[in-house]
Amino acid sequence: MKMRTGVLKRSKPALRRMALLVPVVLTAAAFSVQTDLTAERQGELLYILEQDCGSCHGLTMKGGLGPALVPERLQDVSAADLTAVILDGVPGTPMPPWRPLLSEQEALFMAQVLKSGDMVK
């Protein structure tokens, strides 16, 4: 019986360590889409964000014709929902669908960049 108790005591720290790794693995998986895009394509997508998206949302992404795309405003919006808006636009607004020009992977990359705040100047 003591042996089992000893095994359980040793396994609890191991379980704790594994539990700490789960968020790291999930975060890495969420951003793994970026590695599938070439550095050149990522640069093109960043240019589109700055020039095309920036023409309505402001070059600093702090708003203009379209709403601000800053992390504080996007914190309650999932990357998947933001990706859908990028791809399909918002009917009845000036936000156009980008699906004819972007893949879902590319739109997800852009959504992740917007949520990170890297485009805010």
Buried (B, 14 or more C-beta within 10 A) or exposed (E): EEEEEEEEEEEEEEEEEEEEEEEEEEEEEEEEBBEEBEEEBBEEBBEBBBEEBBEBBBEBBBBBEBBBBBBEBBEEBEBEEBBBBBBBBEEEEEBBBBBEEBEBBBBBBBBBBBBEEEBBE
